[in-house]
Amino acid sequence: MNWISNVVRPKIRDFLARREVPENLWVKCPETGQMVFHKDLEANLYVIPASGYHMRMDAVTRLKNTFDDGAYEEVTLPEVAIDPLKFRDERRYVDRLKDARTKTGYQDAVKVATGLLTELPVTIAVQDFGFMGGSLGMAAGEAVVKGLETAAERGTPFIMFAASGGARMQEGILSLMQMPRTTAAIQELREAKKPYIVVLTNPTTGGVTASYAMLGDIQIAEPGALIGFAGPRVIEQTIREKLPDGFQRAEYLREHGMLDMVVHRHEMRDTLGRLCRMLTKAPALPPKGRLPRPQAA
């Protein structure tokens, strides 16, 4: 009996037990409900093949898929005070920061890097929604300012990939101060006569939309991106009217003059390369067909 209980039954249980499946093995499309194998989604730059829905992309993957051969050099960012207001709601702000850093591996929501795009030196900043909703705090503000200053000093175009829920409430007025600071840094880049290109990704809202995200020389958005200051639900409740279909989506904003173009993620690298060369009056590359897409590591 002991042999059956101790050996046979555990082996039968192990054989019949459900195998553990990694949580991210399959991804569900928010629009259609289609299940997509994660590796297929990654190979397709996080665009759902059937629906074309653009999933969120983390900062490192975005940089690797934008720079030539996926090669770039990160810009060292200034350090800022952690939790200067000693903020606490249901949890301490320092604990939220610690969790976000553990989860993403980033120090804050914005990464800045320099490298080549279509063989032209550029500076790129990427806001990662995965880090506390891409919220704009002192560290993110310093990163954007540092990126703009680096572009002005090196004489390169500056490309900003924006994704944010707005200002970081845990930093109060210190967060809101980043709006005029980044605006002033954009003016310095303009005085250096270097282009500033903004790519709005899903979602870009709040104080980020009210500052550097809408001040580009050229405004681009990914398809279906939600772009606005207040959300559509808040607006409907305020004005007590039904909003038009597609309101605050990239295509709607392009039709109403708020954007210059809506570009599919597969075409983004080529488009940014052409724009940078045109705006800097750099000679066009010889026609070789579509630029090769760098492979994400």
Secondary structure by P-SEA (a helix, b strand, c coil): cccccccaaaaaaaaacccccccccccccccccccccaaaaaaaccccccccccccccaaaaaaacccccbbbbcbbbbbbcccccccccccaaaaaaaaaaaccccccbbbbbbbcccccbbbbbbbcccccccccaaaaaaaaaaaaaaaaabbbbbbbcccccccccccccccaaaaaaaaaaaaaaaabbbbbbbbcccccccccccccccccbbbbccccccccccaaaaaaacccccccccccaaaaaaaccccccccccaaaaaaaaaaaaaaccccccccccccccccc
